[in-house]
Amino acid sequence: MNEQIWEKLKSGLKSYCADNGFETVVLGLSGGIDSALTAVLAADALGGKNVTAVMMRTRYTSPLSLEIAREIAKLNGLQYHELDIEPLIETETKFLKQAFNEEPKGIVLENLQARARGKILMAWSNQYGSLVLACGNKSEAATGYCTLYGDTCGGLAPIGSLYKTQVFELAKWRNTQARVLPSEVIVRAPSAELALNQKDENTLPPYPVLDKILKLYLDEHKTKEEIIAAGEEAPIVDWVIKRYRATAFKRAQTPPALEI
């Protein structure tokens, strides 16, 4: 099954680029599993020399993330660039403090980072004619755990039809075919690294729980009552469904995902 999904995604990405006149792609390589898998997929589909990976670090970017990004680029023959975007964030933070006449909220500062990265990738696309790949997955999109005009920037979301647990499974499988990912990116706790000690599961239910509920609700069209009857905790089910409905406006503005 993993091989079939991979081949479907690989051929889909290759066809999408050909149909839309793109020979190269660019993406933000963060040191996390989603961008890692997207980068490997792009390299498999188009060749590493046609994939530009940009690591855009801030004060919250861990040394491990930098090591992982560099290793992925090396293993897959990517065109790799590292940019320090902290000065951009500091300038925009200062500007907004003056505009608001008060300190920007934490969420404002987190989203500034994501949007600075998206803006740079879109500029890269304008400069070199590459298609920007958004690296989000279905779990994040379903819960709105993404930043509009930030990590949602792009012309295509290659792994946007994969739940987060599927992303991990596919990454593990791909590494059994040939080592294209350092093991650290597969075993580390997911984090957007937009704030100190930030982890996905500080905001979301654990991905195995979240994805099970989402699959029942979205794929099998079960009601809230049926999902609870199947053994899932009522407060979590209620939260997931409310969150899904409340973030529809984000999904309406995200790039298309490759179908599997």
PyMOL commands that set and color helices and strands:
alter all, ss='L'
color gray80, all
select helices_A, chain A and resi 2-19+33-46+48-50+63-76+86-100+106-128+138-143+164-177+183-187+200-202+207-219+224-229+234-246+248-251
alter helices_A, ss='H'
color red, helices_A
select strands_A, chain A and resi 25-28+51-57+79-84+131-132
alter strands_A, ss='S'
color yellow, strands_A
deselect
rebuild
show_as cartoon
